[in-house]
């Protein structure tokens, strides 16, 4: 693949704003611990259930755990892109990124509730994601989506 696409090996954690998502942070230390098995890396979008907007965009390299801190209070679902060979392309001030090998996409059917406004309770979720024989085996429920649905915020 060429046309301006370049192989990239991002570190685990939040993508910067050049990927088109301005991260939203909360005041409490609500968090996701996201553990990925071997064989695939995962790009995760944390989506507001109320507005269907992405509040955080995270990369988790295969075989690693990333903690996503300061999730704002509210309810969320996840969009997940799995694959190998993450590539990026810059168009103006915006950077596009995608897996170019063995890519597939899912959306969680679970809703992750990080509490109501002005609550003092800290909430966290431990997500475990493994890909076995080209199929995700997670500790939460998902449905298949396509690349276009993953990209839509």
N, C-alpha and C positions, 0 to 999 in steps of 0.2 A: 504494500500500500504506500503510495507516495502522495502527490498533490498537496504537499505541505504538511503531511502527517509525519510525526517523529515519535520513535519509541521513547517511553518515559518510565522511570521507576520511582513513583512518589513514595514518600515515607508515610507511615500510618498517621491518621489524624484528619483534621479538617482541611479541605481544599481552601485555597485563598479565594478572594472575591473575583479574581479574573475568570473563574469558572462560571460566573454569572449568578452566584448565590451569595447574598450578604448574610453572614451568620447572625443568628439571633441568640442572645444569651439571657439566662434568667439570673435572679439574685441568689437563689438557693443552689446548693450543690446536688441537684437531681442529676442522675447520670445513667447512661447505658454503658455496660461493659460488653464489647463485641469481640468474640473469639472466633477466628477462622481456622479451619483445619488446613491440611496440605492439599495441593493440587490446583487451587483456584484462589485468586484474590477477589475482593468484593468492594464495589462502590455502593455506598448506602446514602439514600436521601431520607431524612426525617421530615415527614409531611404533617402539617397541621390538619387535623380532622375538620376543623371549623372552616378554614379558608382554602384548603387543598393547595397550600403553598409550602415550598421547601424552606425549612428554617436552618438546616445544617446539611452539609454535603461532605461525607467522610470517605476516605480510602482506607481499607484494611488489607495489608499484604498477607499472602498465604502464610499460615503457620504462626500468626501473631494475634495479640489482643490489643485493642485500642479502647481507652476509656473516653467517652464523650461527656464532658462535664458541663454543668450549668445549663441544663435543659430547662427552658421556661415552663412554668406551670401550664397545664392544658392537656389535651388528648391528641395523640399522634398515631400515624401508621407509617410503615416503611416501604420504600421502593428500593429494590436491590438489583444490581447488575453484577453478574458473575463472569469470570473469564480469565484469560491470560493475555499477555502482550498489550498493556495499556499504552495507548498512543494519544498524543495531543496535537492540536492544530490551532494556531493563533489566527484570528480574523479580527483585525482592528484591535480594540481593547479587550476583546473577549477570547477566552481559550475554550476550545471544545475538547472533550476527552471521551474515549471509549475503548472497550476491549475489542481486539481485532482477531482473537483466536478463541474458539470454544465459548463464545458469549451466549448467555441467556439471561432472562429478566423475570423478576417476580415482584409481587406486592403482598405485604402481610395482610391477613384477614384479622389478625389480632389487633386490638386497639390498646395502646400503651398510655395509661392515665397517670400523669405527673401532678395530679392534685389541682385544687381550685385556687384562684387568686387569694392572696393574703393568708394562705395556709402556712403553717410553720413546719409541716411534716416533710421530711426529705424522702424522695422516692427514687429507687433505682431498679434497673432490670439487667439481668445477665443473659445475653443472647449468645447461643452457640450455633455456629453455621458450619456444616460440613457438606462437601460435594462428593458423592460416591456414584461411580458409573454414570456421570453426567447428570445426576439428579441431586437436588439439594435435600439434605436431611437436617432439619433445624429443630430447635426446641420451641418453635412458634409456628403457626399455620400460615401458608402462603398460597397464592394462585399465580399462574403464569400470566405475564403481560408481554407486550412487544417493545422494541427499542423506542419507538415513537412515544408510547405511553410513559416509559421511564423518563424520557427527556422532558415531557410536559410538566411544568411546575404548577 
